[in-house]
Amino acid sequence: EQRLRELADQNGDINLFEEPQEGVEVAPQFILSWQARRFIRKFQKQMECGWPQYGIPVLAPLRVNEFNLDFKKGIFETLNHVFRLKVAGLDDFKIKKFKLNVITSKVTFDFLFKNIDTTAQKYSTDTMIDALRQLGLSVEYEGNGELLFDLVNLRIAGTLKYKLPMLWGSAKITSLKTTISLESVESDITGFMGNGKINRAINRQLENIVVKAI
């Protein structure tokens, strides 16, 4: 901790992803920044293999052979069965900010995922929209088709507070606050009541719902 304090500026900050200026002598904090970037690159590379010793699968891309998704809220209830799901782009992110403050023991981060691409070879859905069942105003439909769903410019920013041990041991995270924002969604899910105008309208509505929800 004492070494980190020596590298910090007058506010206690260390910018772990700051690039040294050309022609300027490399300061110790830039060496620390280089080490942080090297760690992130190794982490991104390891996502292609996963961490089997910890039970973490391959994440670049993430593949799930089969799973069920059940969701119920208010008048909306859906049961979905998805086959051969693939999520690509989890390792393709840019670090906009990664700053450590040794006075407040806080890390400020800002990650930008350019495109998270989700596809599935097949899905089936059984969905009920029950507005007023007692009046007979409910809609139930079944569908199946292919799934293509992209999250464009997903941004995850926030702060993490930590506590260092007095003598030995690992640092502990005491709080984590995040803000998630999304520029847009591209949805091309087939099989919603066929593949015509209703299907396209549902995709556009789904795009709007996801962006507003995030």
Contacts in CASP RR format, 6 or more apart in sequence:
PFRMAT RR
TARGET T0000
AUTHOR 0000-0000-0000
METHOD contacts of the structure
MODEL  1
EQRLRELADQNGDINLFEEPQEGVEVAPQFILSWQARRFIRKFQKQMECG
WPQYGIPVLAPLRVNEFNLDFKKGIFETLNHVFRLKVAGLDDFKIKKFKL
NVITSKVTFDFLFKNIDTTAQKYSTDTMIDALRQLGLSVEYEGNGELLFD
LVNLRIAGTLKYKLPMLWGSAKITSLKTTISLESVESDITGFMGNGKINR
AINRQLENIVVKAI
1 102 0 8 1.000
1 164 0 8 1.000
4 14 0 8 1.000
4 100 0 8 1.000
4 102 0 8 1.000
5 12 0 8 1.000
5 102 0 8 1.000
6 28 0 8 1.000
7 14 0 8 1.000
7 28 0 8 1.000
7 29 0 8 1.000
7 32 0 8 1.000
8 14 0 8 1.000
8 29 0 8 1.000
8 100 0 8 1.000
8 101 0 8 1.000
8 102 0 8 1.000
8 103 0 8 1.000
11 101 0 8 1.000
11 103 0 8 1.000
12 101 0 8 1.000
12 102 0 8 1.000
12 103 0 8 1.000
13 99 0 8 1.000
13 100 0 8 1.000
13 101 0 8 1.000
14 29 0 8 1.000
14 32 0 8 1.000
14 99 0 8 1.000
14 100 0 8 1.000
14 101 0 8 1.000
14 102 0 8 1.000
15 29 0 8 1.000
15 33 0 8 1.000
15 98 0 8 1.000
15 99 0 8 1.000
16 32 0 8 1.000
16 33 0 8 1.000
16 36 0 8 1.000
16 37 0 8 1.000
16 98 0 8 1.000
16 99 0 8 1.000
16 100 0 8 1.000
17 33 0 8 1.000
17 36 0 8 1.000
17 37 0 8 1.000
17 95 0 8 1.000
17 97 0 8 1.000
17 98 0 8 1.000
18 29 0 8 1.000
18 30 0 8 1.000
18 33 0 8 1.000
19 30 0 8 1.000
19 33 0 8 1.000
20 26 0 8 1.000
20 27 0 8 1.000
20 30 0 8 1.000
36 98 0 8 1.000
40 95 0 8 1.000
44 60 0 8 1.000
44 91 0 8 1.000
44 93 0 8 1.000
47 58 0 8 1.000
47 59 0 8 1.000
47 60 0 8 1.000
47 90 0 8 1.000
47 91 0 8 1.000
48 58 0 8 1.000
48 59 0 8 1.000
48 60 0 8 1.000
48 91 0 8 1.000
49 58 0 8 1.000
50 56 0 8 1.000
50 57 0 8 1.000
50 58 0 8 1.000
50 59 0 8 1.000
57 63 0 8 1.000
59 90 0 8 1.000
59 91 0 8 1.000
60 88 0 8 1.000
60 89 0 8 1.000
60 90 0 8 1.000
60 91 0 8 1.000
61 86 0 8 1.000
61 87 0 8 1.000
61 88 0 8 1.000
61 89 0 8 1.000
61 90 0 8 1.000
62 85 0 8 1.000
62 86 0 8 1.000
62 87 0 8 1.000
62 88 0 8 1.000
62 90 0 8 1.000
63 84 0 8 1.000
63 85 0 8 1.000
63 86 0 8 1.000
63 87 0 8 1.000
64 82 0 8 1.000
64 84 0 8 1.000
64 85 0 8 1.000
65 83 0 8 1.000
65 84 0 8 1.000
65 85 0 8 1.000
66 81 0 8 1.000
66 82 0 8 1.000
66 83 0 8 1.000
66 84 0 8 1.000
67 82 0 8 1.000
67 85 0 8 1.000
68 79 0 8 1.000
68 80 0 8 1.000
68 81 0 8 1.000
68 82 0 8 1.000
69 78 0 8 1.000
69 79 0 8 1.000
69 80 0 8 1.000
69 81 0 8 1.000
69 82 0 8 1.000
70 78 0 8 1.000
70 79 0 8 1.000
70 80 0 8 1.000
71 77 0 8 1.000
71 78 0 8 1.000
71 80 0 8 1.000
72 78 0 8 1.000
75 129 0 8 1.000
75 130 0 8 1.000
75 131 0 8 1.000
76 127 0 8 1.000
76 128 0 8 1.000
76 129 0 8 1.000
77 127 0 8 1.000
77 128 0 8 1.000
77 130 0 8 1.000
78 125 0 8 1.000
78 126 0 8 1.000
78 127 0 8 1.000
78 128 0 8 1.000
79 125 0 8 1.000
79 126 0 8 1.000
79 127 0 8 1.000
80 123 0 8 1.000
80 124 0 8 1.000
80 125 0 8 1.000
80 126 0 8 1.000
81 123 0 8 1.000
81 124 0 8 1.000
81 125 0 8 1.000
82 120 0 8 1.000
82 122 0 8 1.000
82 123 0 8 1.000
82 147 0 8 1.000
83 120 0 8 1.000
83 121 0 8 1.000
83 122 0 8 1.000
83 123 0 8 1.000
84 120 0 8 1.000
84 121 0 8 1.000
84 122 0 8 1.000
85 118 0 8 1.000
85 119 0 8 1.000
85 120 0 8 1.000
85 147 0 8 1.000
86 118 0 8 1.000
86 119 0 8 1.000
86 120 0 8 1.000
87 116 0 8 1.000
87 117 0 8 1.000
87 118 0 8 1.000
88 116 0 8 1.000
88 117 0 8 1.000
88 118 0 8 1.000
88 119 0 8 1.000
89 113 0 8 1.000
89 114 0 8 1.000
89 115 0 8 1.000
89 116 0 8 1.000
89 117 0 8 1.000
90 113 0 8 1.000
90 116 0 8 1.000
92 113 0 8 1.000
92 114 0 8 1.000
92 115 0 8 1.000
93 111 0 8 1.000
93 112 0 8 1.000
93 113 0 8 1.000
93 114 0 8 1.000
94 111 0 8 1.000
94 112 0 8 1.000
94 114 0 8 1.000
95 109 0 8 1.000
95 110 0 8 1.000
95 111 0 8 1.000
95 112 0 8 1.000
96 110 0 8 1.000
96 111 0 8 1.000
96 112 0 8 1.000
96 155 0 8 1.000
96 157 0 8 1.000
97 108 0 8 1.000
97 109 0 8 1.000
97 110 0 8 1.000
97 157 0 8 1.000
98 107 0 8 1.000
98 108 0 8 1.000
98 109 0 8 1.000
98 110 0 8 1.000
99 107 0 8 1.000
99 108 0 8 1.000
99 109 0 8 1.000
100 106 0 8 1.000
100 107 0 8 1.000
101 107 0 8 1.000
101 108 0 8 1.000
104 161 0 8 1.000
105 161 0 8 1.000
105 162 0 8 1.000
105 163 0 8 1.000
105 164 0 8 1.000
106 159 0 8 1.000
106 160 0 8 1.000
106 161 0 8 1.000
106 162 0 8 1.000
107 159 0 8 1.000
107 160 0 8 1.000
107 161 0 8 1.000
107 162 0 8 1.000
108 158 0 8 1.000
108 159 0 8 1.000
109 156 0 8 1.000
109 157 0 8 1.000
109 158 0 8 1.000
109 159 0 8 1.000
109 160 0 8 1.000
110 155 0 8 1.000
110 156 0 8 1.000
110 157 0 8 1.000
110 158 0 8 1.000
111 155 0 8 1.000
111 156 0 8 1.000
111 157 0 8 1.000
112 153 0 8 1.000
112 154 0 8 1.000
112 155 0 8 1.000
113 151 0 8 1.000
113 153 0 8 1.000
113 154 0 8 1.000
113 155 0 8 1.000
113 156 0 8 1.000
114 152 0 8 1.000
114 153 0 8 1.000
115 150 0 8 1.000
115 151 0 8 1.000
115 152 0 8 1.000
115 153 0 8 1.000
116 150 0 8 1.000
116 151 0 8 1.000
116 154 0 8 1.000
117 148 0 8 1.000
117 150 0 8 1.000
118 147 0 8 1.000
118 148 0 8 1.000
118 149 0 8 1.000
118 150 0 8 1.000
118 151 0 8 1.000
119 146 0 8 1.000
119 147 0 8 1.000
119 148 0 8 1.000
119 149 0 8 1.000
120 146 0 8 1.000
120 147 0 8 1.000
121 146 0 8 1.000
122 144 0 8 1.000
122 145 0 8 1.000
122 146 0 8 1.000
122 147 0 8 1.000
123 144 0 8 1.000
123 145 0 8 1.000
123 146 0 8 1.000
123 147 0 8 1.000
123 189 0 8 1.000
124 142 0 8 1.000
124 143 0 8 1.000
124 144 0 8 1.000
124 145 0 8 1.000
125 141 0 8 1.000
125 142 0 8 1.000
125 143 0 8 1.000
125 144 0 8 1.000
125 192 0 8 1.000
126 140 0 8 1.000
126 142 0 8 1.000
126 143 0 8 1.000
127 140 0 8 1.000
127 141 0 8 1.000
127 142 0 8 1.000
128 138 0 8 1.000
128 139 0 8 1.000
128 140 0 8 1.000
129 138 0 8 1.000
129 139 0 8 1.000
129 140 0 8 1.000
130 138 0 8 1.000
131 137 0 8 1.000
131 138 0 8 1.000
131 139 0 8 1.000
132 138 0 8 1.000
141 192 0 8 1.000
141 193 0 8 1.000
143 191 0 8 1.000
143 192 0 8 1.000
143 193 0 8 1.000
143 194 0 8 1.000
144 191 0 8 1.000
145 189 0 8 1.000
145 190 0 8 1.000
145 191 0 8 1.000
146 189 0 8 1.000
146 190 0 8 1.000
147 189 0 8 1.000
147 190 0 8 1.000
148 186 0 8 1.000
148 187 0 8 1.000
148 188 0 8 1.000
148 189 0 8 1.000
149 185 0 8 1.000
149 186 0 8 1.000
149 187 0 8 1.000
149 188 0 8 1.000
149 189 0 8 1.000
150 185 0 8 1.000
150 186 0 8 1.000
150 187 0 8 1.000
151 182 0 8 1.000
151 185 0 8 1.000
151 210 0 8 1.000
152 182 0 8 1.000
152 183 0 8 1.000
152 184 0 8 1.000
152 185 0 8 1.000
152 186 0 8 1.000
153 182 0 8 1.000
153 183 0 8 1.000
153 184 0 8 1.000
154 180 0 8 1.000
154 181 0 8 1.000
154 182 0 8 1.000
154 183 0 8 1.000
154 214 0 8 1.000
155 180 0 8 1.000
155 181 0 8 1.000
155 182 0 8 1.000
155 183 0 8 1.000
156 178 0 8 1.000
156 179 0 8 1.000
156 180 0 8 1.000
157 178 0 8 1.000
157 179 0 8 1.000
157 181 0 8 1.000
158 177 0 8 1.000
158 178 0 8 1.000
158 179 0 8 1.000
159 175 0 8 1.000
159 176 0 8 1.000
159 177 0 8 1.000
160 173 0 8 1.000
160 175 0 8 1.000
160 176 0 8 1.000
160 177 0 8 1.000
161 173 0 8 1.000
161 174 0 8 1.000
161 175 0 8 1.000
161 176 0 8 1.000
162 171 0 8 1.000
162 172 0 8 1.000
162 173 0 8 1.000
162 174 0 8 1.000
163 171 0 8 1.000
163 172 0 8 1.000
163 174 0 8 1.000
164 171 0 8 1.000
165 171 0 8 1.000
165 172 0 8 1.000
180 214 0 8 1.000
181 214 0 8 1.000
182 210 0 8 1.000
182 211 0 8 1.000
182 214 0 8 1.000
183 211 0 8 1.000
184 207 0 8 1.000
184 211 0 8 1.000
185 206 0 8 1.000
185 207 0 8 1.000
185 210 0 8 1.000
185 211 0 8 1.000
186 207 0 8 1.000
187 203 0 8 1.000
187 204 0 8 1.000
187 206 0 8 1.000
187 207 0 8 1.000
187 210 0 8 1.000
188 203 0 8 1.000
189 199 0 8 1.000
189 202 0 8 1.000
189 203 0 8 1.000
189 206 0 8 1.000
190 199 0 8 1.000
191 199 0 8 1.000
192 198 0 8 1.000
192 199 0 8 1.000
192 202 0 8 1.000
192 203 0 8 1.000
193 199 0 8 1.000
193 202 0 8 1.000
END
